[in-house]
Amino acid sequence: QVQLVESGGGLVQPGGSLRLSCVASRNVFNGYFMGWYRQAPGQEREMVAIIGPGATLRYADSVKGRFTISRDMTKNLYLQMNNLKPEDTAVYYCNAKYRTENYWGQGTQVTVSS
């Protein structure tokens, strides 16, 4: 079992920045795909960014060039979000996947509004 806890969400003006953090209850560096997903009201959860065990990266087209996913070698995952737009408003979830294992955090709210 892996517990994931996100932090760093909040209210920010358009064009602003936020850094989300996710800490796992144990080392998830070896073999895990780690990612950020988001869900806006009335919409399905969507992939934002994924980082694989070999540091391979994947981003949604809507965030390329603005968001950066990173991880350390133990328990922490980050999402640096720059030039935020109102359409980035959503609950952001941390995810960890390994073979048949699939874990989610409780989510952190990001609101982009003037």
N, CA, C and O atoms as CSV, one atom per row, in Angstrom:
chain,resi,resn,atom,element,x,y,z
A,1,GLN,N,N,0.829,-1.199,0.000
A,1,GLN,CA,C,0.000,0.000,0.000
A,1,GLN,C,C,0.865,1.251,0.000
A,1,GLN,O,O,1.925,1.301,0.624
A,2,VAL,N,N,0.386,2.252,-0.711
A,2,VAL,CA,C,1.056,3.550,-0.752
A,2,VAL,C,C,0.017,4.633,-0.495
A,2,VAL,O,O,-1.011,4.690,-1.170
A,3,GLN,N,N,0.285,5.475,0.467
A,3,GLN,CA,C,-0.564,6.647,0.684
A,3,GLN,C,C,0.126,7.860,0.058
A,3,GLN,O,O,1.338,8.042,0.169
A,4,LEU,N,N,-0.690,8.677,-0.600
A,4,LEU,CA,C,-0.185,9.873,-1.272
A,4,LEU,C,C,-0.882,11.100,-0.703
A,4,LEU,O,O,-2.104,11.110,-0.550
A,5,VAL,N,N,-0.112,12.127,-0.393
A,5,VAL,CA,C,-0.678,13.356,0.162
A,5,VAL,C,C,-0.182,14.545,-0.644
A,5,VAL,O,O,1.019,14.801,-0.726
A,6,GLU,N,N,-1.131,15.269,-1.241
A,6,GLU,CA,C,-0.793,16.446,-2.035
A,6,GLU,C,C,-0.858,17.707,-1.186
A,6,GLU,O,O,-1.543,17.756,-0.164
A,7,SER,N,N,-0.139,18.715,-1.627
A,7,SER,CA,C,-0.191,20.036,-1.004
A,7,SER,C,C,0.227,21.072,-2.038
A,7,SER,O,O,0.771,20.740,-3.091
A,8,GLY,N,N,-0.042,22.344,-1.712
A,8,GLY,CA,C,0.429,23.426,-2.568
A,8,GLY,C,C,-0.631,24.100,-3.403
A,8,GLY,O,O,-0.348,25.088,-4.080
A,9,GLY,N,N,-1.851,23.584,-3.369
A,9,GLY,CA,C,-2.912,24.224,-4.130
A,9,GLY,C,C,-3.320,25.554,-3.510
A,9,GLY,O,O,-2.883,25.913,-2.417
A,10,GLY,N,N,-4.167,26.273,-4.234
A,10,GLY,CA,C,-4.644,27.549,-3.724
A,10,GLY,C,C,-5.252,28.394,-4.812
A,10,GLY,O,O,-5.528,27.930,-5.918
A,11,LEU,N,N,-5.453,29.652,-4.467
A,11,LEU,CA,C,-6.028,30.629,-5.398
A,11,LEU,C,C,-4.898,31.482,-5.971
A,11,LEU,O,O,-4.070,32.006,-5.226
A,12,VAL,N,N,-4.869,31.615,-7.274
A,12,VAL,CA,C,-3.828,32.394,-7.933
A,12,VAL,C,C,-4.446,33.149,-9.098
A,12,VAL,O,O,-5.413,32.691,-9.706
A,13,GLN,N,N,-3.883,34.300,-9.401
A,13,GLN,CA,C,-4.368,35.084,-10.527
A,13,GLN,C,C,-3.852,34.516,-11.846
A,13,GLN,O,O,-2.811,33.860,-11.869
A,14,PRO,N,N,-4.564,34.760,-12.935
A,14,PRO,CA,C,-4.059,34.336,-14.253
A,14,PRO,C,C,-2.655,34.867,-14.492
A,14,PRO,O,O,-2.351,36.023,-14.194
A,15,GLY,N,N,-1.808,34.005,-15.035
A,15,GLY,CA,C,-0.414,34.350,-15.245
A,15,GLY,C,C,0.489,34.023,-14.084
A,15,GLY,O,O,1.711,34.105,-14.204
A,16,GLY,N,N,-0.091,33.655,-12.966
A,16,GLY,CA,C,0.683,33.334,-11.783
A,16,GLY,C,C,1.227,31.916,-11.794
A,16,GLY,O,O,1.055,31.173,-12.760
A,17,SER,N,N,1.885,31.556,-10.701
A,17,SER,CA,C,2.528,30.246,-10.581
A,17,SER,C,C,2.153,29.579,-9.263
A,17,SER,O,O,1.866,30.239,-8.265
A,18,LEU,N,N,2.165,28.265,-9.292
A,18,LEU,CA,C,2.011,27.438,-8.101
A,18,LEU,C,C,2.904,26.213,-8.242
A,18,LEU,O,O,3.205,25.766,-9.349
A,19,ARG,N,N,3.317,25.687,-7.109
A,19,ARG,CA,C,4.077,24.436,-7.105
A,19,ARG,C,C,3.347,23.441,-6.233
A,19,ARG,O,O,3.186,23.654,-5.031
A,20,LEU,N,N,2.903,22.348,-6.843
A,20,LEU,CA,C,2.247,21.279,-6.113
A,20,LEU,C,C,3.286,20.248,-5.679
A,20,LEU,O,O,4.259,19.979,-6.383
A,21,SER,N,N,3.049,19.681,-4.501
A,21,SER,CA,C,3.916,18.629,-3.978
A,21,SER,C,C,3.075,17.413,-3.621
A,21,SER,O,O,1.909,17.535,-3.243
A,22,CYS,N,N,3.671,16.260,-3.743
A,22,CYS,CA,C,3.033,15.008,-3.339
A,22,CYS,C,C,4.085,14.170,-2.621
A,22,CYS,O,O,5.174,13.936,-3.143
A,23,VAL,N,N,3.740,13.726,-1.420
A,23,VAL,CA,C,4.667,12.874,-0.686
A,23,VAL,C,C,4.018,11.510,-0.498
A,23,VAL,O,O,2.858,11.401,-0.099
A,24,ALA,N,N,4.787,10.482,-0.792
A,24,ALA,CA,C,4.317,9.104,-0.645
A,24,ALA,C,C,4.711,8.551,0.722
A,24,ALA,O,O,5.651,9.030,1.355
A,25,SER,N,N,3.981,7.546,1.156
A,25,SER,CA,C,4.244,6.960,2.477
A,25,SER,C,C,5.476,6.079,2.485
A,25,SER,O,O,5.988,5.729,3.549
A,26,ARG,N,N,5.963,5.711,1.286
A,26,ARG,CA,C,7.202,4.940,1.218
A,26,ARG,C,C,7.877,5.223,-0.116
A,26,ARG,O,O,7.322,5.909,-0.975
A,27,ASN,N,N,9.064,4.694,-0.275
A,27,ASN,CA,C,9.838,4.921,-1.482
A,27,ASN,C,C,9.089,4.398,-2.704
A,27,ASN,O,O,8.729,3.222,-2.771
A,28,VAL,N,N,8.862,5.283,-3.660
A,28,VAL,CA,C,8.193,4.887,-4.896
A,28,VAL,C,C,9.074,5.208,-6.095
A,28,VAL,O,O,8.573,5.410,-7.201
A,29,PHE,N,N,10.371,5.255,-5.878
A,29,PHE,CA,C,11.255,5.620,-6.983
A,29,PHE,C,C,11.428,4.477,-7.963
A,29,PHE,O,O,11.408,4.692,-9.175
A,30,ASN,N,N,11.598,3.260,-7.453
A,30,ASN,CA,C,11.924,2.134,-8.323
A,30,ASN,C,C,10.679,1.534,-8.964
A,30,ASN,O,O,9.847,0.916,-8.299
A,31,GLY,N,N,10.575,1.736,-10.282
A,31,GLY,CA,C,9.551,1.030,-11.028
A,31,GLY,C,C,8.201,1.715,-11.144
A,31,GLY,O,O,7.373,1.302,-11.956
A,32,TYR,N,N,7.960,2.752,-10.353
A,32,TYR,CA,C,6.647,3.386,-10.356
A,32,TYR,C,C,6.573,4.483,-11.429
A,32,TYR,O,O,7.517,5.247,-11.633
A,33,PHE,N,N,5.427,4.531,-12.098
A,33,PHE,CA,C,5.048,5.695,-12.882
A,33,PHE,C,C,4.311,6.637,-11.948
A,33,PHE,O,O,3.340,6.249,-11.300
A,34,MET,N,N,4.776,7.870,-11.884
A,34,MET,CA,C,4.157,8.874,-11.027
A,34,MET,C,C,3.550,9.961,-11.903
A,34,MET,O,O,4.119,10.338,-12.928
A,35,GLY,N,N,2.392,10.459,-11.488
A,35,GLY,CA,C,1.765,11.448,-12.340
A,35,GLY,C,C,0.843,12.390,-11.610
A,35,GLY,O,O,0.476,12.174,-10.455
A,36,TRP,N,N,0.478,13.444,-12.317
A,36,TRP,CA,C,-0.525,14.398,-11.864
A,36,TRP,C,C,-1.714,14.337,-12.830
A,36,TRP,O,O,-1.555,14.320,-14.050
A,37,TYR,N,N,-2.884,14.306,-12.248
A,37,TYR,CA,C,-4.128,14.340,-12.994
A,37,TYR,C,C,-4.975,15.477,-12.413
A,37,TYR,O,O,-4.713,15.965,-11.314
A,38,ARG,N,N,-5.991,15.886,-13.174
A,38,ARG,CA,C,-6.870,16.927,-12.647
A,38,ARG,C,C,-8.303,16.665,-13.092
A,38,ARG,O,O,-8.566,16.015,-14.104
A,39,GLN,N,N,-9.214,17.203,-12.288
A,39,GLN,CA,C,-10.632,17.048,-12.595
A,39,GLN,C,C,-11.339,18.351,-12.291
A,39,GLN,O,O,-11.353,18.815,-11.151
A,40,ALA,N,N,-11.923,18.933,-13.318
A,40,ALA,CA,C,-12.713,20.145,-13.165
A,40,ALA,C,C,-14.172,19.770,-12.940
A,40,ALA,O,O,-14.570,18.664,-13.305
A,41,PRO,N,N,-14.983,20.645,-12.354
A,41,PRO,CA,C,-16.391,20.328,-12.107
A,41,PRO,C,C,-17.112,19.927,-13.388
A,41,PRO,O,O,-17.034,20.620,-14.403
A,42,GLY,N,N,-17.808,18.811,-13.327
A,42,GLY,CA,C,-18.580,18.344,-14.457
A,42,GLY,C,C,-17.772,17.699,-15.556
A,42,GLY,O,O,-18.315,17.354,-16.605
A,43,GLN,N,N,-16.472,17.529,-15.330
A,43,GLN,CA,C,-15.630,16.928,-16.349
A,43,GLN,C,C,-14.948,15.680,-15.824
A,43,GLN,O,O,-14.870,15.454,-14.617
A,44,GLU,N,N,-14.452,14.870,-16.759
A,44,GLU,CA,C,-13.735,13.659,-16.380
A,44,GLU,C,C,-12.306,14.006,-15.931
A,44,GLU,O,O,-11.743,15.035,-16.304
A,45,ARG,N,N,-11.762,13.122,-15.133
A,45,ARG,CA,C,-10.371,13.289,-14.706
A,45,ARG,C,C,-9.466,13.104,-15.923
A,45,ARG,O,O,-9.672,12.200,-16.732
A,46,GLU,N,N,-8.460,13.975,-16.040
A,46,GLU,CA,C,-7.573,13.912,-17.183
A,46,GLU,C,C,-6.117,13.924,-16.736
A,46,GLU,O,O,-5.779,14.460,-15.681
A,47,MET,N,N,-5.270,13.327,-17.553
A,47,MET,CA,C,-3.841,13.320,-17.296
A,47,MET,C,C,-3.268,14.703,-17.525
A,47,MET,O,O,-3.595,15.362,-18.512
A,48,VAL,N,N,-2.410,15.143,-16.612
A,48,VAL,CA,C,-1.697,16.404,-16.769
A,48,VAL,C,C,-0.240,16.139,-17.144
A,48,VAL,O,O,0.267,16.678,-18.128
A,49,ALA,N,N,0.421,15.305,-16.351
A,49,ALA,CA,C,1.831,15.009,-16.593
A,49,ALA,C,C,2.195,13.708,-15.906
A,49,ALA,O,O,1.688,13.391,-14.830
A,50,ILE,N,N,3.089,12.955,-16.549
A,50,ILE,CA,C,3.548,11.678,-16.010
A,50,ILE,C,C,5.065,11.620,-16.122
A,50,ILE,O,O,5.648,12.079,-17.104
A,51,ILE,N,N,5.685,11.053,-15.112
A,51,ILE,CA,C,7.120,10.789,-15.166
A,51,ILE,C,C,7.341,9.323,-14.856
A,51,ILE,O,O,6.873,8.816,-13.837
A,52,GLY,N,N,8.067,8.637,-15.752
A,52,GLY,CA,C,8.294,7.218,-15.594
A,52,GLY,C,C,9.543,6.931,-14.769
A,52,GLY,O,O,10.291,7.850,-14.435
A,53,PRO,N,N,9.772,5.660,-14.438
A,53,PRO,CA,C,10.938,5.292,-13.620
A,53,PRO,C,C,12.257,5.635,-14.284
A,53,PRO,O,O,13.259,5.838,-13.598
A,54,GLY,N,N,12.277,5.703,-15.606
A,54,GLY,CA,C,13.479,6.105,-16.317
A,54,GLY,C,C,13.512,7.575,-16.622
A,54,GLY,O,O,14.273,8.024,-17.479
A,55,ALA,N,N,12.679,8.340,-15.917
A,55,ALA,CA,C,12.579,9.793,-16.085
A,55,ALA,C,C,11.973,10.186,-17.423
A,55,ALA,O,O,12.121,11.330,-17.852
A,56,THR,N,N,11.300,9.267,-18.083
A,56,THR,CA,C,10.568,9.643,-19.291
A,56,THR,C,C,9.404,10.539,-18.897
A,56,THR,O,O,8.786,10.342,-17.850
A,57,LEU,N,N,9.107,11.525,-19.739
A,57,LEU,CA,C,8.100,12.523,-19.422
A,57,LEU,C,C,6.982,12.519,-20.455
A,57,LEU,O,O,7.198,12.248,-21.636
A,58,ARG,N,N,5.798,12.824,-19.979
A,58,ARG,CA,C,4.646,12.960,-20.869
A,58,ARG,C,C,3.772,14.067,-20.313
A,58,ARG,O,O,3.486,14.097,-19.116
A,59,TYR,N,N,3.346,14.980,-21.181
A,59,TYR,CA,C,2.496,16.097,-20.779
A,59,TYR,C,C,1.250,16.154,-21.650
A,59,TYR,O,O,1.271,15.777,-22.821
A,60,ALA,N,N,0.173,16.630,-21.056
A,60,ALA,CA,C,-1.007,16.977,-21.845
A,60,ALA,C,C,-0.654,18.170,-22.734
A,60,ALA,O,O,0.119,19.039,-22.332
A,61,ASP,N,N,-1.214,18.208,-23.930
A,61,ASP,CA,C,-0.915,19.306,-24.852
A,61,ASP,C,C,-1.246,20.669,-24.237
A,61,ASP,O,O,-0.570,21.664,-24.501
A,62,SER,N,N,-2.283,20.696,-23.423
A,62,SER,CA,C,-2.756,21.962,-22.870
A,62,SER,C,C,-1.787,22.579,-21.857
A,62,SER,O,O,-1.903,23.762,-21.537
A,63,VAL,N,N,-0.833,21.790,-21.350
A,63,VAL,CA,C,0.078,22.326,-20.326
A,63,VAL,C,C,1.529,22.347,-20.785
A,63,VAL,O,O,2.398,22.829,-20.058
A,64,LYS,N,N,1.804,21.835,-21.973
A,64,LYS,CA,C,3.189,21.808,-22.466
A,64,LYS,C,C,3.763,23.221,-22.512
A,64,LYS,O,O,3.118,24.161,-22.977
A,65,GLY,N,N,4.988,23.342,-22.018
A,65,GLY,CA,C,5.654,24.635,-21.990
A,65,GLY,C,C,5.306,25.486,-20.788
A,65,GLY,O,O,5.934,26.520,-20.563
A,66,ARG,N,N,4.322,25.075,-20.014
A,66,ARG,CA,C,3.913,25.834,-18.825
A,66,ARG,C,C,4.120,25.045,-17.532
A,66,ARG,O,O,4.466,25.626,-16.503
A,67,PHE,N,N,3.915,23.742,-17.574
A,67,PHE,CA,C,4.027,22.891,-16.394
A,67,PHE,C,C,5.265,22.012,-16.508
A,67,PHE,O,O,5.660,21.607,-17.601
A,68,THR,N,N,5.869,21.724,-15.358
A,68,THR,CA,C,7.024,20.837,-15.300
A,68,THR,C,C,6.849,19.845,-14.154
A,68,THR,O,O,6.662,20.234,-13.002
A,69,ILE,N,N,6.913,18.566,-14.488
A,69,ILE,CA,C,6.828,17.520,-13.471
A,69,ILE,C,C,8.237,17.083,-13.100
A,69,ILE,O,O,9.117,17.014,-13.958
A,70,SER,N,N,8.449,16.789,-11.826
A,70,SER,CA,C,9.747,16.303,-11.381
A,70,SER,C,C,9.541,15.419,-10.150
A,70,SER,O,O,8.486,15.432,-9.516
A,71,ARG,N,N,10.580,14.658,-9.839
A,71,ARG,CA,C,10.518,13.763,-8.679
A,71,ARG,C,C,11.903,13.656,-8.089
A,71,ARG,O,O,12.899,13.918,-8.763
A,72,ASP,N,N,11.966,13.267,-6.818
A,72,ASP,CA,C,13.273,12.966,-6.247
A,72,ASP,C,C,13.450,11.451,-6.239
A,72,ASP,O,O,12.644,10.729,-6.826
A,73,MET,N,N,14.487,10.973,-5.586
A,73,MET,CA,C,14.808,9.545,-5.670
A,73,MET,C,C,14.178,8.729,-4.551
A,73,MET,O,O,14.567,7.588,-4.304
A,74,THR,N,N,13.203,9.325,-3.879
A,74,THR,CA,C,12.584,8.566,-2.786
A,74,THR,C,C,11.066,8.683,-2.831
A,74,THR,O,O,10.398,7.817,-3.395
A,75,LYS,N,N,10.515,9.734,-2.247
A,75,LYS,CA,C,9.083,9.752,-1.999
A,75,LYS,C,C,8.339,10.944,-2.576
A,75,LYS,O,O,7.115,10.998,-2.457
A,76,ASN,N,N,9.008,11.890,-3.187
A,76,ASN,CA,C,8.388,13.166,-3.502
A,76,ASN,C,C,8.208,13.402,-4.996
A,76,ASN,O,O,9.081,13.102,-5.810
A,77,LEU,N,N,7.055,13.945,-5.318
A,77,LEU,CA,C,6.692,14.298,-6.681
A,77,LEU,C,C,6.255,15.753,-6.678
A,77,LEU,O,O,5.618,16.220,-5.733
A,78,TYR,N,N,6.603,16.469,-7.748
A,78,TYR,CA,C,6.284,17.890,-7.816
A,78,TYR,C,C,5.651,18.244,-9.159
A,78,TYR,O,O,5.830,17.543,-10.154
A,79,LEU,N,N,4.915,19.336,-9.163
A,79,LEU,CA,C,4.396,19.904,-10.399
A,79,LEU,C,C,4.546,21.423,-10.310
A,79,LEU,O,O,3.835,22.079,-9.550
A,80,GLN,N,N,5.460,21.966,-11.081
A,80,GLN,CA,C,5.622,23.405,-11.175
A,80,GLN,C,C,4.702,23.916,-12.269
A,80,GLN,O,O,4.801,23.504,-13.425
A,81,MET,N,N,3.806,24.819,-11.891
A,81,MET,CA,C,2.814,25.333,-12.832
A,81,MET,C,C,3.036,26.830,-13.016
A,81,MET,O,O,2.892,27.609,-12.073
A,82,ASN,N,N,3.383,27.219,-14.222
A,82,ASN,CA,C,3.618,28.630,-14.553
A,82,ASN,C,C,2.586,29.112,-15.563
A,82,ASN,O,O,1.945,28.320,-16.253
A,83,ASN,N,N,2.443,30.421,-15.630
A,83,ASN,CA,C,1.508,31.035,-16.578
A,83,ASN,C,C,0.137,30.368,-16.497
A,83,ASN,O,O,-0.430,29.950,-17.507
A,84,LEU,N,N,-0.371,30.280,-15.297
A,84,LEU,CA,C,-1.652,29.600,-15.087
A,84,LEU,C,C,-2.796,30.340,-15.749
A,84,LEU,O,O,-2.807,31.569,-15.823
A,85,LYS,N,N,-3.757,29.568,-16.226
A,85,LYS,CA,C,-4.923,30.089,-16.919
A,85,LYS,C,C,-6.187,29.681,-16.170
A,85,LYS,O,O,-6.171,28.700,-15.426
A,86,PRO,N,N,-7.272,30.411,-16.353
A,86,PRO,CA,C,-8.523,30.023,-15.677
A,86,PRO,C,C,-8.946,28.590,-15.988
A,86,PRO,O,O,-9.543,27.926,-15.141
A,87,GLU,N,N,-8.646,28.110,-17.183
A,87,GLU,CA,C,-9.021,26.740,-17.539
A,87,GLU,C,C,-8.177,25.690,-16.833
A,87,GLU,O,O,-8.457,24.497,-16.954
A,88,ASP,N,N,-7.156,26.102,-16.104
A,88,ASP,CA,C,-6.388,25.164,-15.277
A,88,ASP,C,C,-7.065,24.898,-13.929
A,88,ASP,O,O,-6.611,24.045,-13.166
A,89,THR,N,N,-8.126,25.608,-13.639
A,89,THR,CA,C,-8.849,25.417,-12.388
A,89,THR,C,C,-9.406,24.000,-12.299
A,89,THR,O,O,-10.141,23.554,-13.180
A,90,ALA,N,N,-9.047,23.299,-11.224
A,90,ALA,CA,C,-9.459,21.907,-11.047
A,90,ALA,C,C,-8.928,21.406,-9.710
A,90,ALA,O,O,-8.145,22.078,-9.038
A,91,VAL,N,N,-9.372,20.216,-9.345
A,91,VAL,CA,C,-8.731,19.481,-8.260
A,91,VAL,C,C,-7.617,18.650,-8.885
A,91,VAL,O,O,-7.844,17.907,-9.840
A,92,TYR,N,N,-6.426,18.780,-8.342
A,92,TYR,CA,C,-5.255,18.079,-8.862
A,92,TYR,C,C,-4.931,16.890,-7.965
A,92,TYR,O,O,-4.853,17.009,-6.742
A,93,TYR,N,N,-4.746,15.739,-8.611
A,93,TYR,CA,C,-4.503,14.490,-7.895
A,93,TYR,C,C,-3.128,13.931,-8.242
A,93,TYR,O,O,-2.686,13.975,-9.390
A,94,CYS,N,N,-2.479,13.414,-7.234
A,94,CYS,CA,C,-1.229,12.687,-7.403
A,94,CYS,C,C,-1.560,11.208,-7.615
A,94,CYS,O,O,-2.496,10.679,-7.016
A,95,ASN,N,N,-0.778,10.551,-8.480
A,95,ASN,CA,C,-1.035,9.144,-8.803
A,95,ASN,C,C,0.268,8.369,-8.852
A,95,ASN,O,O,1.291,8.878,-9.309
A,96,ALA,N,N,0.218,7.124,-8.374
A,96,ALA,CA,C,1.365,6.223,-8.444
A,96,ALA,C,C,0.902,4.887,-8.990
A,96,ALA,O,O,-0.050,4.297,-8.478
A,97,LYS,N,N,1.575,4.405,-10.034
A,97,LYS,CA,C,1.208,3.148,-10.663
A,97,LYS,C,C,2.410,2.236,-10.767
A,97,LYS,O,O,3.513,2.664,-11.108
A,98,TYR,N,N,2.170,0.945,-10.461
A,98,TYR,CA,C,3.205,-0.071,-10.626
A,98,TYR,C,C,2.514,-1.394,-10.890
A,98,TYR,O,O,1.858,-1.944,-10.005
A,99,ARG,N,N,2.654,-1.897,-12.079
A,99,ARG,CA,C,2.004,-3.136,-12.512
A,99,ARG,C,C,0.510,-3.026,-12.234
A,99,ARG,O,O,-0.142,-2.177,-12.844
A,100,THR,N,N,-0.061,-3.823,-11.364
A,100,THR,CA,C,-1.502,-3.764,-11.091
A,100,THR,C,C,-1.849,-2.801,-9.959
A,100,THR,O,O,-3.026,-2.611,-9.651
A,101,GLU,N,N,-0.861,-2.204,-9.350
A,101,GLU,CA,C,-1.105,-1.264,-8.256
A,101,GLU,C,C,-1.411,0.116,-8.823
A,101,GLU,O,O,-0.782,0.555,-9.786
A,102,ASN,N,N,-2.381,0.796,-8.219
A,102,ASN,CA,C,-2.786,2.115,-8.697
A,102,ASN,C,C,-3.277,2.918,-7.499
A,102,ASN,O,O,-4.317,2.591,-6.927
A,103,TYR,N,N,-2.551,3.958,-7.109
A,103,TYR,CA,C,-2.854,4.717,-5.901
A,103,TYR,C,C,-3.135,6.177,-6.251
A,103,TYR,O,O,-2.546,6.746,-7.170
A,104,TRP,N,N,-4.064,6.766,-5.478
A,104,TRP,CA,C,-4.437,8.165,-5.669
A,104,TRP,C,C,-4.338,8.915,-4.341
A,104,TRP,O,O,-4.570,8.347,-3.274
A,105,GLY,N,N,-3.992,10.188,-4.425
A,105,GLY,CA,C,-4.091,11.061,-3.281
A,105,GLY,C,C,-5.505,11.614,-3.165
A,105,GLY,O,O,-6.386,11.284,-3.959
A,106,GLN,N,N,-5.701,12.460,-2.163
A,106,GLN,CA,C,-7.033,13.000,-1.907
A,106,GLN,C,C,-7.330,14.233,-2.743
A,106,GLN,O,O,-8.481,14.659,-2.833
A,107,GLY,N,N,-6.312,14.805,-3.348
A,107,GLY,CA,C,-6.493,15.950,-4.229
A,107,GLY,C,C,-6.247,17.273,-3.539
A,107,GLY,O,O,-6.412,17.404,-2.326
A,108,THR,N,N,-5.846,18.258,-4.340
A,108,THR,CA,C,-5.656,19.624,-3.847
A,108,THR,C,C,-6.267,20.586,-4.876
A,108,THR,O,O,-6.063,20.442,-6.082
A,109,GLN,N,N,-7.012,21.559,-4.373
A,109,GLN,CA,C,-7.745,22.469,-5.250
A,109,GLN,C,C,-6.825,23.567,-5.780
A,109,GLN,O,O,-6.095,24.205,-5.022
A,110,VAL,N,N,-6.877,23.770,-7.084
A,110,VAL,CA,C,-6.195,24.895,-7.721
A,110,VAL,C,C,-7.259,25.754,-8.395
A,110,VAL,O,O,-8.023,25.268,-9.229
A,111,THR,N,N,-7.306,27.025,-8.031
A,111,THR,CA,C,-8.260,27.957,-8.617
A,111,THR,C,C,-7.508,29.133,-9.216
A,111,THR,O,O,-6.744,29.818,-8.536
A,112,VAL,N,N,-7.741,29.350,-10.502
A,112,VAL,CA,C,-7.088,30.456,-11.210
A,112,VAL,C,C,-8.170,31.477,-11.560
A,112,VAL,O,O,-9.032,31.230,-12.403
A,113,SER,N,N,-8.103,32.615,-10.901
A,113,SER,CA,C,-9.151,33.618,-11.077
A,113,SER,C,C,-8.630,34.981,-10.682
A,113,SER,O,O,-7.789,35.113,-9.793
A,114,SER,N,N,-9.146,35.995,-11.362
A,114,SER,CA,C,-8.793,37.371,-11.002
A,114,SER,C,C,-9.822,37.953,-10.035
A,114,SER,O,O,-9.695,39.104,-9.618
